[in-house]
C-alpha cells in the first residue's frame, strides 16, 4: 500500500497482526457497534469485455433526454477506452473532449471522506465520537456522531431542497454568493430534522458541510489544502482542483446547462458559479482520467489502510431495490451481472457524473453529461455502468428470461439516485 509520507497510521499491533492473517477484528475502531459486516468476496469470475457500443448507446440516450453532450472513459486490464458524443459548448459548437474538466458535484463527498478517514487513522478524530466533541455547540443533538455524517444518518435536513425549490431562480440567487460553513449549517438547522441519529439513511448535503468543518478544525488549514496534499498531489491528479470561491473552470472544460422547471424552457448556462452552496459537499472540479485514477487508487488501498477500506465499503441499503447501498461517503451499486462497483454519483447545476470502480480497482468508469434538472438524462447516463462492467448481454429467449430469477436489477431500469432536487 502506497501512502503519503507525512501520514502516520494509528493502527494497533493487534490489528496489524490480524490484517496479516487476513482477518479484521470486530472490535476495529472503524466498525460501528452492530453495523453490517461486508461479506468476503467470492472468487472472481471471468471479466467481461466492456460493451463500448452499449456505452455509446447510453451516452446517446442521455443526449436524447436533454444533454447537449456526454462522454465516458473506461480503464481495465486491456487499457483505456473512451467515447464522446455531442458538444461541450453549445455556442461554439465544440465537440465533447475526453480531456476536458467539469464540475463533479457530489463525487466530491468521496474526496472529503478520504481526507477525514485519514485523520481518523492518524488519531485526530474518532468515527463514533459526537460531532460536538470536536465542534462544541455546533449541532443541537450530542448523539450525532462523525460516522452518522459519512453515512447520511445524522437526520440533518438537506438545505438544498428549499434553496433550489425553484431551480433556475434558486441557482441564480446563489450563483455568485459566498457562504460560510456556519451559514449553510444554520440553513439546515432552520428546518426539522429528518430522522433520529443513526436510524435511517436520508441523503443530505449538510452532512458533508460539517465534514469540511471537521477537516479544517483537525488540520488547522483550509479544506483545499487537505485535498491537495493528501489526494491530488500524491495521485498526480493534475486536472483536479478545489477553487472555491472562484467561479471559473480553468483550462479546457465542459460547459454545463441547467434545465428550467418549465417544460420546453431555454437551457441556462450554469458553468460559472462559486459552488459555495456546496463546498466540501460538492465543489471539486476534475476530468474523466483523474476520476478513473482516484476511484481505482482508492479501491487498491493507496489512500487508506485495509481496516479503513473494510469500514468504508461496509454498506447498508438506500432503497428497496436491493441494488443500491451506501457506506462511508461511498456508494455501492450491484449490477445485473453480479458485479459490484463502488464510487459516487454527482449532480451540480449543469452536470451529471458517475465515477465507479470494482473493489479490486482493476476496472473503473467515469461518465458525465452536461445537463441537470432532467432526471431522464441522469438515468440514461447510468446505463454506462451496465455496459462497461457487465459487457454485452447474451441473447435469451423470452421463456428463458421469464424462468430465470434475477438477484439484481438492471440499473438502467431504475430512476437514477439524485444528489440535488429534481423538478422534472
N, C-alpha and C positions, 0 to 999 in steps of 0.2 A: 504494500500500500504506500503510495507516494503522498506525503503530507507537507504543507508549507513548513519551512524550518523554524518559524517563530512560534509554532504551536506546541503546547505540552499537553499530552493526553492524560486525563485523570482517570486511569483505569487501574484497578487493584491487581495485585499479583494473583489473587484467586480467579479473577475474571480472565486474566491473560492465560492462565493455565487451562481454564475451561474452554476458551476460544481455540487454543491449540489442539484441544481434544475434539473440537467440532461441536461443543455444547455451550449454549448461552444460558447462564443460571437464571432461574425465575426471579431471583432477587436482584437482578441487574437494576442499576439506578435509573435506567431508561424505561423499564417496564412498569406500567401503571398497575396498581392493585386490581386484580380481577379483569384486566384487559384481555382482549382476544389475542391469541398467540398465532403467528403466521405458521402455516403448515410447511414442512420441508418440501422443497421442490422434487417432483418425480424426475426420473431420468429423462433428459431432453429428447424429444422426437426429432426426426429429420427436419431441418429448417427449410420451409418452402421458399422458393424464389419469389421476390416481390412481384406483384402484378402491376407493372407500371402503366399498362393500358387502363387498369382499374383506377389507379391513382389519377390519371388524366381525366377519366370519366367523372370522378368525384370533384376535381377542380372545375371542370366544365359545368357540373351541376351547381357548384357554388356561384359561378358566373350567371347561369340561367336563373338563379334565385337572387340576383341583385348585386353581386360583386363585380366591379369593373375588371378585376383580375385576381389570380390566385397562383400559388406555387407551393411545391413540396420538395424536400430533399431527404433522401433515404441513404443511410450508411449501413453496410453489412459486411459479411465475410468476403463478398465478391467486389467490394469497393463502393463507390458513391454513385448514386443515380438521382438525377433531379429533373423536374418538369415544371414548366411555367405556361400559363395561359393568360390572355388578356393584357391589360395595361396597368402600370403602376402610377400613371399620371394621365388623367382624362383630358386635360387641357393640351398638354404637349404631345399626347398620343404615344408616350414612351412605353415600349413593351415591358412586361414584368421581368425583372432581372434577379436571378437567384443570389447575386452578390449583395443585394440591397438590404438596408437596415429598416426596421419598423418597430412600432411600439408593441411590446409583448403582453401588456396587461397583466393579468393575474398569474402568468407564469413567473412573474417577479416574486410571488409568495414562496416559491421553492428556493429561490436565491436567498431570501430573507431567513427561511427556515434553516438552511445550511449554516449561515453565519451564527444564528442563535444556538444551534446544536453544537457547533464548535466551541462556543462559550460555555455550554454545559459540560463538554468534555474537559475543558480547562478549569472547571470548578468555580466559574464566575456566577453561574445560575444553576438552579435545580428545577426539573420539569414539574414536580409535584409540590412546589412551594407556591403559596399565594402570590399573585402579581403585586399586591400591595406591600409585600415584604421588600420588594425592590423599588417600587414607585409608591411610596406611602400616600394613602388617601386618594389615589387616582380613581379607583373603582368603588362602587357602593356595596360590594359584596366580597368579603375576605375569602370566600370559598372558591373564587375564580383563580385557577392556577395557570402557570405558564403552559402546561400541556393542553388545557382547555382552549387556549388561544390557537395553538397549532392545529388542533383537530376540529375547530369550529364548533365547540361545545360549551362556550362561555355563556351564551344567552345574550351577548351584547348585540343590540339592534344594528342592522346594516343601514347606516345613514344615507347611502346612495339611493335607496328606494324612494325616499322623499326628494332628495336632491335632483333626481332625474325622472320624476313622475311624468313630467312633460319633457320629452327627450331633447329636442333642439333648444328650446328656451333654457332648460336646465343646464345644458352644456355651455351655451353662450354666457350664462351667468357666472360660470367658474373657469372658463377657458383661460383667462389671464390672471386669475386670482391666486394669491399665495396664502395657503393655510398653515397654521402651526399644527403640530400633532395634537396639542391640547384642544384646539378648536374643533378638530374632527372627532375627538373623543367626546367632547361636550355635545356635539350633534347627535351622536349615538345615545348618550345618556339622557337626552331630552325625550327619547321615545321609550315605550315599555320594553322590558327585556323579553326575549322570545322563548326562553326555556330556563329551567333551573340549571345551575352549573353542572356539567357532566352528564345531563340526562339524555340529550339528543343532539343530532347534527343539525345546525342551522347556519348556513353559509353567511359570513359577514365580513366585509372589508375592515370593519372596526377592529377585529381581532389582530390583523396584521399591521394596523397603525400602532397598536400597543406593542407589537413585536419590535417595530422600529424604535420605539421609545426605550424598550429594554436593551436593545443593542447599543444605543447611544449612551445609556446610563452605565452599562457594563464596560464599554470601551473608552468612554470619555471623548469620543470623536464622532463626526457625522457618519451616518449610515453609508454614505457614498464611499468613504474611505475604507470601511469594513468590506464592502463588496469588492473594491479594487484590490486590496491587499490579500484577501482571503480566497477570492474566486477568480476575478477577471485576470489578474496578473499571473497566478500560478498555472492557470489553464490556457494562457495566451489568447484570451478572448478579446481580440483587438477591435472587434466591431460591436462590443457590448459596453454599455455605459449607463450611468445614472446621473442625469444632468439637472435634476430639479434645482431651481425652478425655471431654467432656460426653456424656452418654448420650441427651440429648433431641433431637428434631427440632422446632425451634420453628415456630410458626405452623400453618396448616392443612397437614396431612400425611397421607400414606397409612400405614396400619399394615401391617406385614409379618408373614407367617405361614409358619412353618417346618414342613415335613412331617417327621415322625419316620421312622426307618428301617423300623419295623414297619408293614406294610400295614394301613390302617384306623385307625391311631393318631390321637389328637386333635392338631389343629394347635397349634403353640406360637407365641404372640405374641412375636416377636423384635424388635419395633420399637426398644425402648430397649436400647442397648448402647454400650460405648465405641468399638467398632470398632478398638480398639488393636492387635488382632492383624493388622490390615491397614494402617492409617496411609496412607502415600503410595502404597500399592498398591491402596487401595480404600475410603477413609473419607469421600469427598466426598458431600455432600447437594445435590440440585438439583431442578429441575422440568422438565416437558416443553418449555416455551417456552425456558428457559435452555439446555437441551441443543441445541435446534434452532439457537439463536443461536451457541453455541460451535462446533458442527461446521461450520456454514455459514461463520462468520468465519474459522475455521482454513483451510478449503479456499480461501477467497477471498484468502488471503495477508495478513490483518490482524494476525496474530500472529508470523509468521516470514517470512524472506526467500524469494525464489523458489528460490535454491540449496538452502536448508534444506528447503523443501517438496518439492523433487525428491528429496532424500535420504529424507525421511520416508515418501514414497509409493512408493519403490522397494522392492518386496516379494519374498518367496520363499514357496513353498507351505508350508502347515502340515499337509496331509494328502494323501491320494491322489485326492481328488475333483476336483482342479484347479479349484476354485471358491473356495477359501479361502486367504488369504495374510496375511503379517504383515510390516510394515515397521519403522519406529522408533516403538514404542508405539502402533501403529495397525494395525487390521485392514482388509483389503480383501475384499469379497465380490463375486464375479462372478455376476450374476443370470441367469435363464434367457432374458431378453430381450436380453442382451448389455450391459446397464448395469452399470457398476462403481460400488460405493459404498464409502466409507471412513468408519471410525469405530471403535467398540469395543462389545463386549458387557460386561454386568456381572452378576455373581452375588454377592450378600451375603445373609446369613440373612434370608429373608422377601421378597426382591425379585429379579426378573429384569428386566434393562434392555437395550434396544437403542438406540443413538444413532449414526446414519449420515447421510452427505451424499454427493451426487455431487461429482466432482472440481472442478467449476466453482462449487460452493457454492450453486447456484440452487435445488436441491431437498434437503430434509432431512426425516428422520423420527426421532422418539423414541417409544419404546413401553415400557411397564412392566406387569408382572403382580405382584401382591403375594403371591407364594409363592416357595419354593425347595425344593431337595432333591426335586424331582419333574420329571425331565428332559422328560417329555412336554409339560408346560406351557411349558417354555422353547422347545422345538422349535415348538410351536404359535404362540407369540408371534413367532418369527422369520418366520412367514408374512406378517406385516405388511409386510416389506421387498418381497417379490414384488408384493403387491397395490398398494402405494404407488408404487413406482418403475417397475413394468412395466405397470400398468393391467390392464384386463380382457383375459383371454386369448381370442383368437378361437376359435370352434368349428372343429374339424377332424375329418375322417373318420378312422376307425381306420387305414385303409390309408395315408392321408397321413402320419399320425403315425408309423406304422411305417417309412415310406420315408424320412422326413426325419431325417438325422443331427443330433444335438444337440452343440454345443460347450460348453454349460454346463448343469449340472443345477439343477433347481428346489430351492432350499434347504429348502423345506418337506418334501421327501422325505428329508432328511438329519438325523441327530441334531444338535442344537444344540451349538456349542462351549461348553465349561464353564470357568469361572474358579475354581470350588471343586469339591471332590469331590462326586459324586452317589452316593447309596447305592441309588437305585432304578434 
